[in-house]
Amino acid sequence: MIFKSKDLSKAASVKGIVIKQLKKIPDERGSVYHMLRCDDPIFEKFGEIYFSTIYPGVIKGWHLNRKKTSNYAVIQGMIKLVLYDDRKDSPTRGSLMELFIGEENYCLVKIPPNIWNGFMGIGNKLAIVANCATLPYDPNEIKRMDSFTKNIPYDWKPKNE
């Protein structure tokens, strides 16, 4: 089953995924983009923060963190974020979520451990993805699969093709 939504209040259909609309505060000098605070109810702990850029039409995925929680926000451009629940004991096992996040839909997506995820740059400009993770990067903690694996029932092609 694929859950798609531009209305993120209706999109939380994989157990453990949390979506929070974020604030952008513009003025004549520029903008402040809120992301995550230590007093936010969804904050767990700080491991590292990093930024990943992605060009339009490029896919980064699939990857799964065994222990780390990721908190994604896109401060420039747009991405299609896809989540797949393959956890054996999860009530939403086999479910996919497709979210469109970035400048036009500024939000935080909290992804717990053991959820496959990947994203594709969409639109016509470079996207900048911020991840405030609960643990620092550890190559032994992450699992990866090819973007076009048959193990995840998802087709990355745009739906208008």
N, C-alpha and C positions, 0 to 999 in steps of 0.2 A: 504494500500500500504506500502511495506517495502522498504526503501532506504538503501542499503548496499554499503559500499565502503571502500577500503583500500586507495584509492586516495582521501584524505579528501577535496581536492579542488572541488570535484564533489559531496560531501556528504551533503552539507548544504541544506537540503530539508524540514526542519521543521522551520517555521518562527521564527526568533529571535535567533536561534542557531548560534554561531560564533565559527569558528575553526581557530586556528593560529598555524602554525608550530613553534616550539621552538628550541633554540640552546643549544647544549651540547658542552662545551669547555674542552677537555681532555688535560692533560699534564702528565709528569712523576710523579707528586704528587697525581693525582686523576682527578676529573672532577668538573666543575661548571655547574649546570643545571639552565638555566634561566626559569622563570615562568611568572611573571607579575610585571610591574613597574607602578608607579603612573602617569608617563607621557605617558603610552601606550594608544592609542585611545580607546581601549575596556575597560579600567579600569573605574569603576564607583565610588566605595568607599570601605573602609576597615571595615569589621565587625569582622571577626576572620579568622584565618587559623588553619586548623587541618589536621592530617594525619590519614588515615584509612588503615588498612592492610586487605588483603583478600587472603585466600588460594585457590589454583587451584581447580576449580570445584564448589566453593561456590558462592552463589548468595546473593547480598545485594540489595534489592528492593522489591517492588516498593515504591518510596516515591516522594512526590511533596511538594515544598515550595510555600506557598501562596504569600510571599512578597520578599523573599531572592533570589538573583542571585548567582549561584554557578560557580566557575571557577576551573575545574578539570585538573590536570596534573598527570601522573603516572611516578614516578622516578625510580621504580624498578619493574620488571616483566611486565606482560601484562594483560589487562582486555578487555572484550567485554562490551562496554557501550551502553545501549539501551535507546532511548528516545521515548516517545509517546505523541503526541499532542492531548489533549482532550478539548482544550479551545473552548468554544461555538462559539465565533466570529472569530476564526482563519481561514485563507484561507487554512491552511494545517491540519485542524482538521481530525483526523483519521489516520494521517501519523505516521509511525515508522521510526526511524533511528537506524542503527546498526553500531557502530564504533569500531575499534580495535586500542587501544592506549596503549602506554607504551614505553619500551626500544627500540622496533623495529620501533616505529612510535611516536616519542616524540612531543607532541603538547598540546595546551591548548584548552579545550572545555568550552565555556561560555554558561551556561544554564539559561535562564530567568525564572522568577516565573511562576508557573502553568503548567510546563511541567513534566509529570511523567518520572522518570528515575530510572534505576537500573543498576548494573554491576555485572559481573561474572569474577572471576579469571580464566585466561586461561594459558596454558603453563605448566611448571613443577616447578615453584617456587612462593613463596610468592610475592604478588604485594603490593606496597606502593602507595596509592592514596593521593595526596595533594588537598585540597579544600581551596581556598581563597574566602571566602563568603562575601557578602556585608552587612550582619547583623549577630550578634552573635546568637548562637543556642537558640531557643525558642520552647519548646515542643508544644505550642499552635499554632505555625505557620506552622507546618509540618503535612502532611497527609500521611498515610501509607496504603498499600494493600499487600496482600500475593503475593509472587513471581509467583504463578501459578494461579492467579485469571483469570476468564474468561472475566473480564471487559477490559483487555488489550489483544489484539489478537497477542500474541507473544509466541513462543515456545523456551525455553532456551536450548533445546538439541543441541549438536553440529551437524552441517549440514552433517557430514560424517556418522552418525548413520542410 
